[in-house]
Amino acid sequence: MVDFEAFFKITYGLFIVSSGDKTKGNGFISNTVFQVTADPPRFAVCCNKNNFTAGFITRTGVFSISILEQDTSSEIMGRFGFRSGRDFDKLEGMSLKYGETGVPIVLNASIAYLECTVIQTIDTGTHLMFIGELVQSAVLDNSKEPLTYLYYRQVKKGSAPKNAPTYIDKSKLEALKSSGPLKRYKCTACGYIFDEEKEGIKFSDLHDSWTCPVCGSEKSDFIEV
Ligand SMILES: Cc1cc2nc3c(=O)[nH]c(=O)nc-3n(C[C@H](O)[C@H](O)[C@H](O)COP(=O)(O)O)c2cc1C
């Protein structure tokens, strides 16, 4: 048997992984960032092949990692984690810095950043794992805590979309399957659709403090569609 809840016992941080150059760039929310070696410092990032950002990393051979603060807004999570740069310019209006390689680094909601050049790419199936060697790094705000996946899930009641490696096909979860017909709810402010089947949780089971991951509207602003 597979108990998907066991997967959630693994701890992660949350990051914006960006790539590109001074003319065009893009970034996505990732929980799969970790340090793989100390000397030299190397970091791994797991990126879905369908992410718009994957092409930028492959083409430019560089990426940056913005380490998010605990109070990262749902607007930032929605912009980088639920929408694709194929549909709009995610970096427009953001506070950016360009690294030594020219890679864009998102400073919004970030307490530190790392800039890396790709030294190895591993094809893991649905995702590419990019191993990057550190070019430079800096702390931006020492007074704030980093955002962990656990905090995002338990306190912010956040979820992850299909491209995230931690996404679980909850249709496999017996409890959900047997709990009646699955419904869809629409945010009346921005049109975001909460699909119970995709999210693996009943809308009614979301905490009252849950907010729209794209625009931050309250749960009560959603209607069944
Ligand atoms: C909490 C969270 C964690 C995520 N982790 C990853 C990840 O580790 N790898 C990945 O490829 N996508 C991950 N995603 C999904 C991407 O951020 C999302 O598909 C994004 O819209 C891709 O943007 P892009 O097409 O502009 O590159 C995550 C999303 C969320 C909300």
The ligand as an ORCA input file, in Angstrom:
! r2SCAN-3c Opt
* xyz 0 1
  C       3.960     25.017     -3.165
  C       4.391     24.777     -4.593
  C       5.513     24.015     -4.857
  C       5.919     23.773     -6.168
  N       7.064     23.065     -6.404
  C       7.454     22.836     -7.667
  C       8.681     22.174     -7.932
  O       9.447     21.836     -7.027
  N       8.999     21.913     -9.227
  C       8.190     22.283    -10.275
  O       8.538     22.025    -11.423
  N       7.044     22.970    -10.048
  C       6.668     23.259     -8.784
  N       5.529     23.953     -8.546
  C       4.658     24.320     -9.688
  C       5.166     25.525    -10.478
  O       5.544     26.583     -9.625
  C       4.033     26.000    -11.406
  O       3.675     24.950    -12.288
  C       4.360     27.254    -12.180
  O       3.148     27.830    -12.648
  C       5.292     27.052    -13.376
  O       5.537     28.321    -13.927
  P       6.172     28.562    -15.374
  O       5.370     27.763    -16.389
  O       6.012     30.045    -15.598
  O       7.603     28.129    -15.329
  C       5.155     24.284     -7.238
  C       4.041     25.111     -6.977
  C       3.661     25.345     -5.661
  C       2.481     26.235     -5.379
*
